[in-house]
Amino acid sequence: MADAIEQIAGHLRAQRDMNDPVSEARKESMPDPRRIVETLNEIRALVLDETPTPQLDATIQVIHGMVSGLVGSDKATRFLDELPDIRHCIAMDVEAAFNGDPASKTYSEIIASYPSINAVSTYRIAHAFYQLREPVVARIMAEEAHGKTGIDIHPGAAIGCHFFIDHGTGVVIGETTVIGNRVKLYHGVTLGAFSNRQGREDMGRKRHPTIEDDVTIYPNATILGGGTVVGANSVIGGNAWLTKSVPADSRVVTEPPHLHIQQAGQDPDPDYEI
C-alpha cells in the first residue's frame, strides 16, 4: 500500500507542476469564501434592519473593516456609500413581493421566508462589488444565494427596483441582462445567451436580453440573446421561447397543447393509449 500511495503522490505532484487550469488557479491569490459569506451576512443584516438602531454606527464600522479585509479600505468606503441606495431598492423589492403575492400576510414574512428577497438582496450587494471590479467576491456571494434558493442571478446583471421573482426555483439571469423597474418573473424563467460558439471572443459583449419596465414573464419562459428586447408593459406567457425583440405592450403566448381526455368505460384510442 505504501508503494501505491507513493506512486499516486508522485503523479499528483507532477500534475501540480504542470500549467493546467487547476495548477494555475492554485497560484492565484483568492479570497477566503467563508469570510466573504460572513461579510455578506453582516451586510444583509444591516440593510434588512436586523441590526439594532443604537448600534448602527458601530455595525457600519465593523462592516467597513470586514470589507476592507476583502477588497481594501478605499473600495470598502466606496461600497459603504452605496448602502442607502441598496437598502432603498430592497425595500421596494419587498413591497413588490407583498403587492404581487396575495398569499403574503406581512412584510416580515416576506423578508424572513421568501426566496426572492434572499436572492435579490444578495444580488444587490454582490452587484456593488462587481461594479468595484471584485468579480470573485461578487460571484461567491451570488452562489451563496443560488445554493439556498435555486435562483441564479449573475452579479453583473443590471436590475431595476421593485423587482419580484414569484416562487423562484430555476430562474437564471445572465451577466449582461438588463432589467427595468417593476418587473415580475415566475419560476423557471431563463434570461440567457445563445450557445457560445465564439468562445472567449464573446467576453465583454452583450449576450443576454433586455427587459424593459413593467414586464411580467410567466413560468418556464426562455428569452435569449443580447439583441432581444422585451418592450415595456409586455407579458410573456409560460413556456414561451423568445429569440427576437417584441415592442411595448406585447402579449407573447405559445399555442396550447392538444389534450386527449378518455373517460372510464370508453374504448381506448390506440394513438393515445397509455
KOLPA-615814 format. One record per residue (C-alpha): residue number from 1; x, y, z. Coordinates in pm, 1 decimal. Example, Ala and Ser with C-alpha at 12.3 -4.5 7.8 and 13.67 -1.06 7.14 Angstrom:
2
+-----+----------+----------+----------+
| num |        x |        y |        z |
+-----+----------+----------+----------+
|   1 |   1230.0 |   -450.0 |    780.0 |
|   2 |   1367.0 |   -106.0 |    714.0 |
+-----+----------+----------+----------+
% end
This chain:
274
+-----+----------+----------+----------+
| num |        x |        y |        z |
+-----+----------+----------+----------+
|   1 |      0.0 |      0.0 |      0.0 |
|   2 |    282.6 |    240.7 |     84.2 |
|   3 |    428.7 |    192.3 |   -264.4 |
|   4 |     90.0 |    264.6 |   -424.6 |
|   5 |     47.3 |    581.1 |   -219.3 |
|   6 |    395.8 |    699.7 |   -313.4 |
|   7 |    324.3 |    635.9 |   -681.8 |
|   8 |     -8.6 |    823.6 |   -670.1 |
|   9 |    150.1 |   1112.2 |   -483.8 |
|  10 |    421.0 |   1126.9 |   -747.9 |
|  11 |    164.5 |   1152.8 |  -1026.4 |
|  12 |    -29.3 |   1424.3 |   -844.5 |
|  13 |    291.1 |   1613.4 |   -765.5 |
|  14 |    385.4 |   1608.1 |  -1133.4 |
|  15 |     39.5 |   1732.2 |  -1230.6 |
|  16 |     70.7 |   2022.2 |   -985.4 |
|  17 |    386.8 |   2126.7 |  -1166.8 |
|  18 |    203.4 |   2140.0 |  -1498.6 |
|  19 |     38.2 |   2456.0 |  -1633.8 |
|  20 |   -313.6 |   2314.6 |  -1647.3 |
|  21 |   -613.5 |   2521.1 |  -1521.3 |
|  22 |   -615.4 |   2363.3 |  -1173.5 |
|  23 |   -246.5 |   2422.2 |  -1107.9 |
|  24 |   -270.0 |   2775.4 |  -1246.0 |
|  25 |   -569.0 |   2851.8 |  -1020.9 |
|  26 |   -368.9 |   2734.1 |   -718.3 |
|  27 |   -107.0 |   3002.0 |   -791.7 |
|  28 |   -362.3 |   3284.0 |   -790.3 |
|  29 |   -441.5 |   3479.8 |   -475.5 |
|  30 |   -804.3 |   3409.3 |   -389.0 |
|  31 |  -1019.8 |   3545.8 |   -107.0 |
|  32 |  -1150.0 |   3308.3 |    156.8 |
|  33 |  -1510.7 |   3210.8 |     65.9 |
|  34 |  -1600.8 |   3174.2 |    433.2 |
|  35 |  -1500.2 |   3533.4 |    507.3 |
|  36 |  -1698.8 |   3652.5 |    206.1 |
|  37 |  -2013.4 |   3474.1 |    325.5 |
|  38 |  -1966.5 |   3610.6 |    679.1 |
|  39 |  -1933.3 |   3961.5 |    536.4 |
|  40 |  -2239.2 |   3911.4 |    315.3 |
|  41 |  -2446.7 |   3802.6 |    615.7 |
|  42 |  -2342.6 |   4110.3 |    814.6 |
|  43 |  -2431.3 |   4341.4 |    525.3 |
|  44 |  -2768.1 |   4173.1 |    467.5 |
|  45 |  -2849.7 |   4204.9 |    837.7 |
|  46 |  -2770.6 |   4575.7 |    815.0 |
|  47 |  -2979.9 |   4655.5 |    506.6 |
|  48 |  -3270.5 |   4440.2 |    629.8 |
|  49 |  -3279.6 |   4637.7 |    957.1 |
|  50 |  -3184.6 |   4339.8 |   1171.4 |
|  51 |  -2911.0 |   4549.9 |   1333.1 |
|  52 |  -3034.5 |   4748.9 |   1637.5 |
|  53 |  -3054.4 |   5119.1 |   1552.4 |
|  54 |  -2842.1 |   5230.2 |   1853.7 |
|  55 |  -2562.5 |   5005.5 |   1725.0 |
|  56 |  -2582.2 |   5128.6 |   1365.4 |
|  57 |  -2261.3 |   5334.7 |   1368.2 |
|  58 |  -2061.8 |   5057.7 |   1532.3 |
|  59 |  -2200.7 |   4797.5 |   1293.1 |
|  60 |  -2108.5 |   5005.2 |    988.6 |
|  61 |  -1756.6 |   5040.6 |   1127.1 |
|  62 |  -1731.8 |   4662.6 |   1169.5 |
|  63 |  -1857.6 |   4604.8 |    815.8 |
|  64 |  -1605.3 |   4854.7 |    680.7 |
|  65 |  -1331.6 |   4653.0 |    846.7 |
|  66 |  -1465.0 |   4324.5 |    708.6 |
|  67 |  -1499.3 |   4461.3 |    356.0 |
|  68 |  -1154.8 |   4624.0 |    380.0 |
|  69 |  -1011.1 |   4282.2 |    456.3 |
|  70 |  -1157.9 |   4153.5 |    130.9 |
|  71 |  -1108.6 |   4440.3 |   -115.2 |
|  72 |   -909.0 |   4714.6 |     58.6 |
|  73 |  -1006.1 |   5027.0 |    252.1 |
|  74 |  -1072.5 |   5252.9 |    -49.3 |
|  75 |  -1314.8 |   5012.7 |   -213.8 |
|  76 |  -1474.3 |   4940.6 |    123.4 |
|  77 |  -1552.7 |   5310.6 |    165.8 |
|  78 |  -1694.0 |   5328.3 |   -186.6 |
|  79 |  -1908.9 |   5021.9 |   -113.7 |
|  80 |  -2048.7 |   5175.4 |    205.9 |
|  81 |  -2152.8 |   5481.6 |      4.6 |
|  82 |  -2384.2 |   5252.8 |   -194.2 |
|  83 |  -2564.5 |   5109.7 |    109.9 |
|  84 |  -2851.1 |   5366.0 |    126.9 |
|  85 |  -2935.4 |   5305.7 |   -240.0 |
|  86 |  -2911.4 |   4927.2 |   -193.1 |
|  87 |  -3147.0 |   4940.5 |    105.2 |
|  88 |  -3390.4 |   5163.7 |    -86.1 |
|  89 |  -3416.4 |   4915.0 |   -371.9 |
|  90 |  -3451.7 |   4620.3 |   -133.1 |
|  91 |  -3740.3 |   4796.0 |     42.1 |
|  92 |  -3909.3 |   4838.4 |   -295.5 |
|  93 |  -3843.6 |   4470.3 |   -376.0 |
|  94 |  -4017.7 |   4372.4 |    -51.9 |
|  95 |  -4311.1 |   4594.2 |   -146.6 |
|  96 |  -4322.8 |   4430.2 |   -491.9 |
|  97 |  -4341.1 |   4086.3 |   -331.2 |
|  98 |  -4616.1 |   4196.0 |    -91.2 |
|  99 |  -4823.6 |   4359.8 |   -364.0 |
| 100 |  -4761.3 |   4082.1 |   -614.1 |
| 101 |  -4844.4 |   3781.1 |   -398.6 |
| 102 |  -5186.4 |   3765.6 |   -229.1 |
| 103 |  -5057.1 |   3475.4 |    -16.8 |
| 104 |  -4825.6 |   3709.7 |    171.8 |
| 105 |  -4953.7 |   3835.5 |    505.3 |
| 106 |  -4684.8 |   4073.1 |    631.0 |
| 107 |  -4363.5 |   4237.3 |    519.7 |
| 108 |  -4177.0 |   4046.8 |    791.0 |
| 109 |  -4299.1 |   3715.2 |    649.1 |
| 110 |  -4160.0 |   3812.0 |    308.9 |
| 111 |  -3820.4 |   3914.3 |    445.0 |
| 112 |  -3791.8 |   3602.7 |    660.7 |
| 113 |  -3910.4 |   3338.3 |    417.6 |
| 114 |  -3934.6 |   3444.5 |     52.9 |
| 115 |  -3651.2 |   3312.2 |   -164.6 |
| 116 |  -3685.0 |   3614.3 |   -392.1 |
| 117 |  -3580.1 |   3852.5 |   -114.7 |
| 118 |  -3284.6 |   3634.3 |    -18.0 |
| 119 |  -3164.6 |   3607.9 |   -378.2 |
| 120 |  -3236.6 |   3964.8 |   -488.5 |
| 121 |  -3098.6 |   4135.0 |   -175.4 |
| 122 |  -2783.3 |   3926.3 |   -212.7 |
| 123 |  -2767.2 |   4021.3 |   -581.1 |
| 124 |  -2787.1 |   4392.3 |   -496.7 |
| 125 |  -2495.0 |   4360.9 |   -256.0 |
| 126 |  -2294.5 |   4142.0 |   -493.8 |
| 127 |  -2362.3 |   4379.0 |   -783.9 |
| 128 |  -2198.9 |   4662.1 |   -590.2 |
| 129 |  -1882.5 |   4451.0 |   -553.9 |
| 130 |  -1899.8 |   4358.7 |   -922.5 |
| 131 |  -1905.6 |   4728.5 |  -1010.7 |
| 132 |  -1599.0 |   4775.6 |   -788.3 |
| 133 |  -1425.1 |   4518.7 |  -1013.0 |
| 134 |  -1424.4 |   4248.4 |   -750.0 |
| 135 |  -1589.8 |   3973.5 |   -957.0 |
| 136 |  -1473.4 |   3679.5 |   -743.9 |
| 137 |  -1618.7 |   3827.4 |   -425.5 |
| 138 |  -1938.4 |   3905.8 |   -614.8 |
| 139 |  -1968.9 |   3556.2 |   -764.4 |
| 140 |  -1914.4 |   3381.8 |   -430.6 |
| 141 |  -2190.0 |   3594.9 |   -278.6 |
| 142 |  -2422.4 |   3518.4 |   -570.0 |
| 143 |  -2354.2 |   3145.0 |   -543.1 |
| 144 |  -2435.9 |   3154.1 |   -172.6 |
| 145 |  -2787.2 |   3271.9 |   -259.0 |
| 146 |  -2809.1 |   3038.3 |   -559.3 |
| 147 |  -2738.7 |   2736.4 |   -340.4 |
| 148 |  -3003.8 |   2836.2 |    -87.8 |
| 149 |  -3281.3 |   2946.1 |   -324.0 |
| 150 |  -3226.8 |   2785.5 |   -665.0 |
| 151 |  -3227.8 |   3137.3 |   -814.5 |
| 152 |  -2916.1 |   3207.5 |  -1023.1 |
| 153 |  -2856.9 |   3580.6 |  -1072.6 |
| 154 |  -2520.2 |   3683.0 |  -1214.2 |
| 155 |  -2392.3 |   3985.6 |  -1018.5 |
| 156 |  -2309.6 |   4162.9 |  -1343.9 |
| 157 |  -2676.0 |   4190.2 |  -1443.5 |
| 158 |  -2837.2 |   4535.0 |  -1415.7 |
| 159 |  -3174.1 |   4508.6 |  -1238.0 |
| 160 |  -3406.5 |   4796.0 |  -1152.9 |
| 161 |  -3602.5 |   4837.8 |   -831.2 |
| 162 |  -3940.5 |   4690.3 |   -733.5 |
| 163 |  -3831.7 |   4350.3 |   -868.7 |
| 164 |  -4003.8 |   4025.8 |   -765.0 |
| 165 |  -3944.1 |   3660.4 |   -853.1 |
| 166 |  -4250.9 |   3458.8 |   -754.0 |
| 167 |  -4161.0 |   3108.8 |   -624.7 |
| 168 |  -3825.2 |   3146.8 |   -795.6 |
| 169 |  -3679.8 |   2798.5 |   -830.0 |
| 170 |  -3488.5 |   2754.2 |  -1153.6 |
| 171 |  -3465.8 |   3122.0 |  -1253.2 |
| 172 |  -3146.5 |   3210.1 |  -1442.3 |
| 173 |  -3042.2 |   3571.1 |  -1514.0 |
| 174 |  -2722.1 |   3608.1 |  -1716.1 |
| 175 |  -2435.0 |   3850.9 |  -1674.9 |
| 176 |  -2531.2 |   4112.8 |  -1934.9 |
| 177 |  -2905.3 |   4105.2 |  -1872.4 |
| 178 |  -3069.8 |   4445.7 |  -1826.0 |
| 179 |  -3399.0 |   4456.0 |  -1635.8 |
| 180 |  -3604.3 |   4769.4 |  -1580.2 |
| 181 |  -3825.3 |   4870.0 |  -1288.9 |
| 182 |  -4136.9 |   4688.7 |  -1166.1 |
| 183 |  -4058.8 |   4360.1 |  -1343.5 |
| 184 |  -4204.0 |   4030.9 |  -1221.2 |
| 185 |  -4069.5 |   3684.8 |  -1306.1 |
| 186 |  -4204.0 |   3342.3 |  -1218.7 |
| 187 |  -4014.4 |   3019.5 |  -1153.7 |
| 188 |  -3813.7 |   2857.4 |  -1430.3 |
| 189 |  -3758.2 |   3175.1 |  -1633.2 |
| 190 |  -3429.2 |   3190.8 |  -1822.0 |
| 191 |  -3281.2 |   3519.8 |  -1940.9 |
| 192 |  -2988.1 |   3368.5 |  -2122.0 |
| 193 |  -2744.4 |   3372.0 |  -2411.4 |
| 194 |  -2718.0 |   3169.6 |  -2726.7 |
| 195 |  -2468.0 |   2883.3 |  -2734.0 |
| 196 |  -2122.9 |   3037.2 |  -2714.7 |
| 197 |  -1966.2 |   2941.2 |  -3047.3 |
| 198 |  -1710.7 |   3224.1 |  -3032.8 |
| 199 |  -1559.6 |   3108.0 |  -2704.0 |
| 200 |  -1391.5 |   3381.3 |  -2506.5 |
| 201 |  -1421.9 |   3621.1 |  -2801.0 |
| 202 |  -1772.8 |   3691.5 |  -2669.2 |
| 203 |  -1631.1 |   3822.7 |  -2342.6 |
| 204 |  -1748.9 |   4179.3 |  -2284.0 |
| 205 |  -2027.8 |   4161.5 |  -2540.8 |
| 206 |  -2394.7 |   4191.6 |  -2452.6 |
| 207 |  -2514.2 |   3832.1 |  -2471.3 |
| 208 |  -2833.9 |   3842.2 |  -2265.8 |
| 209 |  -3170.2 |   4013.0 |  -2320.3 |
| 210 |  -3307.4 |   4347.6 |  -2210.8 |
| 211 |  -3638.0 |   4352.7 |  -2022.8 |
| 212 |  -3796.5 |   4696.3 |  -2004.9 |
| 213 |  -4019.1 |   4839.9 |  -1729.4 |
| 214 |  -4341.2 |   4676.5 |  -1607.6 |
| 215 |  -4292.2 |   4339.8 |  -1780.6 |
| 216 |  -4431.3 |   4010.0 |  -1647.3 |
| 217 |  -4273.4 |   3679.7 |  -1752.1 |
| 218 |  -4460.1 |   3360.5 |  -1666.0 |
| 219 |  -4312.1 |   3020.5 |  -1566.2 |
| 220 |  -4051.0 |   2842.1 |  -1778.0 |
| 221 |  -4028.4 |   3111.7 |  -2044.0 |
| 222 |  -3687.7 |   3131.4 |  -2214.7 |
| 223 |  -3563.1 |   3460.9 |  -2360.8 |
| 224 |  -3224.4 |   3453.2 |  -2532.0 |
| 225 |  -2978.8 |   3690.1 |  -2696.2 |
| 226 |  -2814.8 |   4024.5 |  -2634.6 |
| 227 |  -3016.4 |   4191.4 |  -2907.9 |
| 228 |  -3350.3 |   4068.2 |  -2776.4 |
| 229 |  -3557.9 |   4342.3 |  -2614.2 |
| 230 |  -3892.0 |   4287.9 |  -2443.8 |
| 231 |  -4074.7 |   4618.6 |  -2461.9 |
| 232 |  -4233.5 |   4787.7 |  -2162.7 |
| 233 |  -4569.4 |   4665.1 |  -2028.7 |
| 234 |  -4539.7 |   4334.0 |  -2212.8 |
| 235 |  -4647.3 |   3990.9 |  -2088.3 |
| 236 |  -4454.6 |   3677.7 |  -2185.2 |
| 237 |  -4657.5 |   3360.6 |  -2141.2 |
| 238 |  -4539.8 |   3038.4 |  -1982.3 |
| 239 |  -4309.9 |   2807.8 |  -2182.3 |
| 240 |  -4252.2 |   3074.7 |  -2448.2 |
| 241 |  -3925.2 |   3056.7 |  -2643.6 |
| 242 |  -3831.0 |   3409.0 |  -2747.0 |
| 243 |  -3523.0 |   3498.4 |  -2951.6 |
| 244 |  -3635.1 |   3822.4 |  -3115.4 |
| 245 |  -3748.8 |   4156.6 |  -2981.9 |
| 246 |  -4111.1 |   4244.6 |  -2918.3 |
| 247 |  -4246.4 |   4601.0 |  -2893.1 |
| 248 |  -4402.8 |   4759.3 |  -2589.9 |
| 249 |  -4746.4 |   4634.5 |  -2479.7 |
| 250 |  -4696.8 |   4293.1 |  -2644.4 |
| 251 |  -4857.2 |   3964.8 |  -2539.5 |
| 252 |  -4649.1 |   3658.8 |  -2627.9 |
| 253 |  -4807.5 |   3315.5 |  -2586.0 |
| 254 |  -4745.3 |   2966.7 |  -2719.1 |
| 255 |  -5010.3 |   2750.5 |  -2883.4 |
| 256 |  -5179.3 |   2535.7 |  -2616.9 |
| 257 |  -5106.6 |   2162.1 |  -2642.3 |
| 258 |  -5373.7 |   1926.7 |  -2772.8 |
| 259 |  -5527.1 |   1732.9 |  -2482.2 |
| 260 |  -5691.8 |   1393.8 |  -2520.2 |
| 261 |  -5927.2 |   1300.7 |  -2234.1 |
| 262 |  -6052.8 |    943.3 |  -2206.2 |
| 263 |  -6322.5 |    854.7 |  -1955.8 |
| 264 |  -6367.0 |    522.0 |  -1783.9 |
| 265 |  -6563.2 |    273.2 |  -1994.4 |
| 266 |  -6466.5 |    424.2 |  -2328.3 |
| 267 |  -6275.5 |    222.0 |  -2583.8 |
| 268 |  -5908.5 |    325.2 |  -2573.9 |
| 269 |  -5775.0 |    532.6 |  -2860.8 |
| 270 |  -5469.7 |    346.8 |  -2994.4 |
| 271 |  -5299.7 |    675.1 |  -3079.1 |
| 272 |  -5312.9 |    784.7 |  -2713.0 |
| 273 |  -5307.4 |    454.8 |  -2523.9 |
| 274 |  -5101.6 |    474.1 |  -2203.9 |
+-----+----------+----------+----------+
% end
